[in-house]
Amino acid sequence: MVAVGAALALGASACASPDRAREPVELGGGTSSSTARPAEQPPEARRVDPRRGGFEVGFGEYAVTLEAPAIRPGPVTFVIRNGGKLVHGFEMEAEGEDDSSGPGSGDDGFKIERPSFRPGQTIRVPLDLPAGVYKIECWVANHDDLGMEILLEVRPDAPKVKQAVGGTTNTVSIEGFAFEPSTIEVSPGTEVTWTNGDPEEHTVTADDGTFDSGPIASGKSYSVTVDQSGAVTYFCAIHPTMKGTVRVG
């Protein structure tokens, strides 16, 4: 792991300069996790801080997606999921820092990198961020030049995001290179709709071949009526680590 560097110098120098702007702090070393999303959501629809439960970042070929374009300053744990089929690497730096890439770079100023992680793997990076603009990208090969970079704004007035209503639903969002919710329960004869909120194309392809959407462009939807009771598992043929289930009964 690469140390945050100057961002960790919060001792005597900070006390001597109380008016100095707070610098980013990395909160611990970060741990791997098999799940990129909170297990449950409250039943009422409401607006919540996107940092709650972990701020989700999706990596895939070739794009980076954020749970929200802006968050408020303070402690936050980035939950980065590799939803693609290639190895990727997480890198984050304050805008204006040196643009060198890969583990071991960025000794001056705020810049962090994590070792590469495999398709389907999730990593967690705890941080404490002050206001500012940060660039998040993949440092592997030329993935950033192919589109795997995005800006995150950290500001005190960042809006909260609408939280989905829990319980039975017949709609699935495709975002962050994942199906959300990943499992739904419906009655026979229900029309299920998937909407692609990612910048990249995805498919909704049943493992048993009962349906296949073909490529769904960003902002477009696909619907299918499920009639037979039982569980239908499906995946994205473009990003095979993306999987979901429709339980009919």
C-alpha positions as CSV (number, residue, x, y, z in Angstrom):
1,M,0.0,0.0,0.0
2,V,1.1,3.5,-0.7
3,A,0.9,6.0,2.2
4,V,-1.1,9.1,1.8
5,G,2.2,11.1,2.5
6,A,1.7,14.7,3.5
7,A,-1.9,14.1,4.3
8,L,-0.9,12.1,7.4
9,A,1.1,15.0,8.8
10,L,-1.6,16.1,11.3
11,G,0.6,16.6,14.3
12,A,2.4,19.7,15.5
13,S,2.3,21.5,12.2
14,A,-1.5,21.4,12.1
15,C,-1.6,22.8,15.7
16,A,0.7,25.6,14.7
17,S,-1.5,26.5,11.7
18,P,-5.2,26.3,12.9
19,D,-6.5,28.1,9.8
20,R,-4.9,25.7,7.4
21,A,-7.3,23.7,5.3
22,R,-7.8,20.1,6.4
23,E,-6.0,17.6,4.2
24,P,-7.3,14.1,3.2
25,V,-6.6,11.3,5.6
26,E,-6.7,7.6,4.9
27,L,-8.5,5.8,7.7
28,G,-6.6,2.5,8.0
29,G,-5.3,0.1,5.4
30,G,-8.6,-1.1,3.9
31,T,-9.8,-4.6,3.7
32,S,-11.3,-6.9,1.0
33,S,-15.0,-7.7,1.0
34,S,-17.1,-10.1,-1.0
35,T,-20.1,-7.7,-1.1
36,A,-20.2,-4.2,-2.6
37,R,-23.5,-3.2,-1.3
38,P,-25.4,-3.1,2.0
39,A,-27.3,-6.3,2.7
40,E,-30.6,-4.5,3.5
41,Q,-32.4,-1.3,2.9
42,P,-35.1,0.3,5.1
43,P,-38.6,-0.1,3.9
44,E,-39.4,3.6,3.5
45,A,-38.2,5.7,0.6
46,R,-36.2,8.6,1.8
47,R,-33.1,10.6,1.0
48,V,-29.9,9.5,2.6
49,D,-26.2,10.4,2.7
50,P,-24.5,8.4,-0.1
51,R,-21.6,7.7,2.3
52,R,-24.0,5.7,4.5
53,G,-23.1,2.0,4.4
54,G,-20.1,2.7,2.1
55,F,-19.8,4.9,-1.0
56,E,-20.0,2.6,-4.0
57,V,-17.7,2.8,-7.0
58,G,-18.0,0.5,-10.0
59,F,-15.1,-0.4,-12.3
60,G,-15.7,-2.1,-15.7
61,E,-14.7,-2.0,-19.3
62,Y,-14.1,0.9,-19.8
63,A,-15.8,3.2,-17.3
64,V,-15.9,4.2,-13.7
65,T,-19.3,4.8,-12.0
66,L,-20.0,6.6,-8.7
67,E,-23.0,6.2,-6.4
68,A,-23.3,10.0,-6.5
69,P,-21.3,12.7,-8.3
70,A,-20.8,14.6,-5.0
71,I,-20.5,13.8,-1.3
72,R,-20.0,15.8,1.9
73,P,-16.7,16.1,3.6
74,G,-15.7,13.8,6.4
75,P,-15.2,10.0,6.9
76,V,-16.2,7.7,4.1
77,T,-15.4,4.2,3.0
78,F,-15.1,3.7,-0.7
79,V,-16.5,0.2,-1.8
80,I,-15.0,-0.5,-5.2
81,R,-16.3,-3.4,-7.2
82,N,-14.7,-4.8,-10.3
83,G,-17.7,-5.6,-12.4
84,G,-15.7,-6.2,-15.6
85,K,-13.8,-9.1,-16.9
86,L,-10.3,-7.6,-16.8
87,V,-8.0,-6.8,-13.9
88,H,-8.3,-3.2,-12.7
89,G,-6.5,-0.9,-10.2
90,F,-8.0,1.8,-8.0
91,E,-6.3,5.2,-8.0
92,M,-7.5,8.5,-6.4
93,E,-5.8,11.9,-6.3
94,A,-6.7,15.5,-5.6
95,E,-7.1,17.4,-8.9
96,G,-3.9,19.1,-9.9
97,E,-1.6,16.5,-8.4
98,D,1.1,14.7,-10.4
99,D,-0.4,12.4,-13.0
100,S,2.0,9.5,-12.7
101,S,0.2,6.2,-12.2
102,G,0.6,2.8,-10.5
103,P,1.5,1.7,-7.0
104,G,4.5,3.6,-5.6
105,S,3.8,7.0,-7.3
106,G,2.5,10.2,-5.7
107,D,4.8,10.7,-2.7
108,D,3.8,14.4,-2.6
109,G,0.3,15.6,-1.9
110,F,-2.8,13.4,-1.7
111,K,-2.7,10.4,-4.0
112,I,-3.4,6.7,-3.2
113,E,-3.3,3.5,-5.2
114,R,-4.4,0.0,-4.4
115,P,-3.0,-3.2,-5.9
116,S,-4.9,-4.5,-8.9
117,F,-8.0,-6.6,-8.2
118,R,-9.7,-9.3,-10.2
119,P,-13.1,-9.5,-11.9
120,G,-15.9,-9.9,-9.3
121,Q,-13.6,-8.8,-6.4
122,T,-14.4,-5.8,-4.1
123,I,-12.0,-3.7,-2.1
124,R,-12.7,-1.2,0.6
125,V,-10.8,2.1,1.1
126,P,-11.5,4.1,4.3
127,L,-10.8,7.9,3.9
128,D,-11.4,11.2,5.6
129,L,-11.9,13.8,2.9
130,P,-12.0,17.5,3.1
131,A,-13.8,19.7,0.4
132,G,-12.2,19.5,-3.0
133,V,-12.3,17.8,-6.4
134,Y,-10.8,14.3,-6.7
135,K,-10.0,12.2,-9.7
136,I,-10.7,8.5,-9.5
137,E,-9.3,6.2,-12.2
138,C,-7.9,2.8,-13.1
139,W,-4.1,2.8,-13.2
140,V,-3.7,-0.5,-15.1
141,A,-2.2,-0.1,-18.6
142,N,-4.1,2.6,-20.6
143,H,-7.5,2.0,-19.0
144,D,-7.7,5.6,-17.9
145,D,-7.2,6.8,-21.5
146,L,-10.0,4.4,-22.6
147,G,-12.5,6.1,-20.3
148,M,-11.8,4.7,-16.8
149,E,-11.6,8.0,-15.0
150,I,-14.2,10.2,-13.3
151,L,-14.3,13.3,-11.0
152,L,-15.8,13.3,-7.5
153,E,-16.7,16.6,-5.9
154,V,-16.6,16.8,-2.1
155,R,-18.5,19.8,-0.8
156,P,-20.6,20.7,2.4
157,D,-23.8,21.2,0.4
158,A,-23.7,17.9,-1.6
159,P,-27.3,16.6,-1.9
160,K,-28.5,13.4,-0.4
161,V,-29.7,10.6,-2.7
162,K,-33.0,8.9,-2.9
163,Q,-33.0,5.4,-1.3
164,A,-34.9,2.7,-3.0
165,V,-38.1,1.3,-1.4
166,G,-37.5,-2.2,0.0
167,G,-39.8,-5.2,-0.5
168,T,-41.2,-6.8,-3.6
169,T,-40.4,-5.0,-6.8
170,N,-40.5,-5.7,-10.5
171,T,-37.9,-3.2,-11.5
172,V,-34.1,-3.6,-11.5
173,S,-31.5,-0.9,-11.9
174,I,-28.2,-1.6,-13.6
175,E,-25.7,0.7,-12.0
176,G,-22.1,0.5,-10.7
177,F,-21.6,-2.6,-12.9
178,A,-24.2,-4.5,-10.8
179,F,-27.9,-5.4,-10.8
180,E,-29.7,-3.7,-8.0
181,P,-31.4,-5.4,-6.3
182,S,-29.6,-8.5,-7.3
183,T,-32.6,-10.7,-6.3
184,I,-36.3,-9.9,-6.7
185,E,-39.4,-11.9,-6.0
186,V,-42.5,-11.6,-8.3
187,S,-45.7,-13.4,-9.0
188,P,-46.2,-15.4,-12.2
189,G,-47.2,-13.2,-15.2
190,T,-45.3,-10.2,-13.9
191,E,-43.4,-8.0,-16.3
192,V,-39.9,-7.3,-15.0
193,T,-38.0,-4.3,-16.3
194,W,-34.3,-3.6,-16.2
195,T,-33.0,0.0,-16.8
196,N,-29.3,0.6,-17.6
197,G,-28.0,3.6,-15.6
198,D,-24.3,2.9,-16.4
199,P,-22.4,4.7,-19.2
200,E,-21.6,1.3,-20.8
201,E,-23.8,-1.3,-22.5
202,H,-25.0,-4.3,-20.6
203,T,-27.2,-7.4,-21.3
204,V,-29.8,-9.3,-19.3
205,T,-29.2,-12.9,-20.3
206,A,-30.9,-15.8,-18.6
207,D,-28.7,-18.8,-17.8
208,D,-31.3,-21.2,-19.1
209,G,-31.7,-19.2,-22.4
210,T,-35.4,-18.1,-21.7
211,F,-34.6,-14.5,-22.4
212,D,-31.7,-12.3,-23.7
213,S,-31.9,-8.6,-24.0
214,G,-28.9,-8.1,-26.2
215,P,-26.9,-5.0,-25.6
216,I,-28.9,-2.3,-23.6
217,A,-27.6,1.2,-24.2
218,S,-27.1,3.7,-21.4
219,G,-30.5,5.1,-20.3
220,K,-32.5,2.3,-22.1
221,S,-34.7,-0.4,-20.6
222,Y,-35.5,-4.1,-21.3
223,S,-38.7,-5.9,-20.1
224,V,-39.8,-9.5,-20.1
225,T,-42.8,-11.3,-18.6
226,V,-42.0,-14.2,-16.4
227,D,-44.6,-16.9,-16.2
228,Q,-43.1,-20.2,-14.8
229,S,-42.6,-20.6,-11.1
230,G,-39.1,-21.0,-9.8
231,A,-35.8,-19.1,-9.8
232,V,-34.4,-17.7,-13.0
233,T,-30.7,-16.7,-12.7
234,Y,-29.2,-14.3,-15.2
235,F,-26.0,-12.4,-16.0
236,C,-24.5,-9.7,-18.2
237,A,-22.9,-11.3,-21.3
238,I,-20.6,-8.3,-21.6
239,H,-19.5,-8.3,-17.9
240,P,-20.1,-11.9,-16.7
241,T,-19.4,-11.2,-13.1
242,M,-22.7,-9.2,-13.0
243,K,-25.4,-11.7,-11.9
244,G,-28.9,-11.6,-10.6
245,T,-31.9,-13.7,-9.8
246,V,-35.7,-13.5,-10.4
247,R,-37.7,-15.7,-8.0
248,V,-41.2,-16.4,-9.4
249,G,-43.8,-17.8,-7.1
